[in-house]
């Protein structure tokens, strides 16, 4: 399969919910990233598509998937227990590839993945990678949302913009320090929660995304190498 070609898959989250998923598995992939979407946009959003395609170019397969509320066109996210079940269904499907797995995703999706991992280890998942961890709501700095991360015992990669309104750096940096060697923080200068940079920087969003995905691929290779 070409690196940009996506296989359509249906996942069973629980007895009442089935969701769509898209698998990109390039020849010679060295790992698979189980990629969850953010709260406001689904797996087919251009930003998710770009991440999946460009990770494929770096040798990382991706399985991106919908949460049930997004599949149904609703705006209100599902209860955490249903989100966690969906994460587990996606991880189980990705495990069929027989590749080393990492899991996580954009914002809300990354947090649901880490919550699932904290409650019970996701089979085969060697690390978690967050594309903008939502540490707190905009304008309400707090690190309460991160309490469960101390129950995660596998490595974690935080890819965060320095202008992220959902992750105050005065809280995020100490959090990563407290998590110790299992946590790595990579900052993207001038990027916001969507990894957008102001025009005055002279950089394009695509350039920022390349840095994010280069860092993610490199971290994954190091993780697999042990």
N, C-alpha and C positions, 0 to 999 in steps of 0.2 A: 504494500500500500504506500502511495506517495505520502510525504510528510505532511502535506496540507489536506489530504483526503480524510474525511471523518466518517466513521462507521456509526450508524444510528443504533441505539440500544434502548431497551426498556428495563427499568429496575423495579423491583417490588420492595417498597419501603416497609409496608406492613399489610395486613389482610385487606385494608380498605384503600390503600394508596399505591399507585404505580406512577412512575415518573420517567421522563425521557433523559437520555444521556448521549454524549458524543465522545467517541474514542478516536484519537489520533495516535497511531503507533508506527513510527518510522522504522525502516529496516535498520537493525543494529542498535536499537534503543538500549541504553544502559540502565534506565530507571523509568518509573511511571509516577506522575504527580496526579493525585486524586484531587481535583480542582473544583471547589464549591464557589458559587457566585455570591455577590453582595446582596444586601437586603432589597435594593431597588431595581436591579437589572438581572436578567437571567443569563443562562449559559450561552445564548446566541448573540449577546451584545458584542459590538465590534471590539471592545476592549478585551473581552474574554476570548474571542476568536483570535485576536492578535497574539495574546499570551500563548494560547495552545499551539498555533502554527509556528511561532518563533521558538518555542521550546522544542518543538519537533525538529527544527533545523539545528538545534544544539544536542540532539540525541536523547531528549527526554519525551517519552510518551505522556499523553494526558488523557484522563477520563474526567470530563466535566459533565455536570448533571444538574437537574432542576430540583429544588425543594417542592413539595406538593403545592404550597400556596402559589408559587410562581407558575407551576404547571397549569393550575386552574385559573390563572389570570387575576388572582386576588392580590391586594396590596399589603394586607396584614400578615406578617410572618407566622409560620406554624409554631405551636408550642415546642419548647426545646426537646421533649421526649420524642416527638415525631421527626424533628430535624436530626437528632442523634441516630435514629433508626435509618434515616435516609443516607447519612454519612456511612453507616456500617454496610448498607446494601451496596453502595458505590465501591467501598474498599474491598468487599468480598468479590465483586465483579472484576475489579482491577487485579486482584490476586490471581485470577485465571491466566494472566499474561506470564506468570512466573518470572517477573522482574522485581528488583528491589523497589519498594514503595515509599513515597513520601506523601503526605496529605496536608490539606489546609485550604487556602484560597483567599478570595477577596473579602476583607472586612467581616461582615456578619457570618459569611460562610467559613472563614478561618476560625472564628470564635466558636461556632457550633462544632467544628471539627475538634478543637482543643478540649471543649467540654466533654465530648464523647470519649476522647482519649483519656481524660482525667478520671472518668467514671469506670472505664474498663478498656484495657489496651486494645487498640485496633489491630487485628491480626496482620502481621507482615509489614506494618508501617514502622519505618526506621527513624523517621523524623517528621516534624511539622514545619511548614513554611507559610508565613503569613504575609499576604500582599496588602499591607495596611491594617494592622491589628486595631480594632476599635476599642481603645482603652476606656473611653467614656463618651457620653453624648457631647455634641458641640456646645461649648460655653459652660460646661459643668465638669470641670476637672476632678478626677477621682481615679483611684486604681482598684476600686472594688471589683470591677469586671475581671480582674486578673487573678483573683484569689485562687481560682481552680488550677492555674498554671503551676502552682507548687505541688500539685498531685500528678503532673506530667513528668515522667522520668526519662523520656527520650529527647534528643536534641531538638531545639527550636530555632528557627531563623525568622527574625523580624525585619522586614523590608519596609521602611517608613520614610515618608517625606518630612522634611524639617518644618514645613508649614501645615502639617496635618492637624486640623482643628479637633480631631477625635483622638489625638494622642499627644498630650502636652509632654514635651521632652523633659521637663523638670520632674515628671513622674515616671516617664518611660525609661529613662536612663538608669535611675536607681532600681527600678523593677528588674531590669535585665541584669544588673549587678547582683541583686539578691538571688536571682535564679541560678547564678554561678556559671560554671563551664558548659552547662547544657544549653545556654542561650547565647545567640549571636545577634547583634544589632548592626544593620547596614542602613545608613542614612542617605537619602537622596536630597541634595541641596536644593532648596527653593520649591520642592514639590509639595502639593497638597494631598488630601486623602485619596484623590483620584489619580495621583501622580502627574497632575498638570503643573506646568511651570509657566510663570508670567512671560509674556513676549519680550519684556525688557531684558531678560536674561540672555537672549540671543540663542536659546536652545529650544529644540522642538520636543514634544512629548515622546516621539519615537526614539529620540536619543536617550531620554530617561528610561524608557522601557527596555532598551538594549542593555543599559547598565544593570537594571533590576534582574533581567533574565540571565545575563552573564554571571551575576553574583549567585543567583539561585542554582544554575547549572554547576558552577564551581563548588558551591557548598555541598550539593548532592553528591558529586564525585568524591569529595573528601570524606563525606559521611560513609559512603559505600566502601571506600578503601580502608576505613577503620582508623 
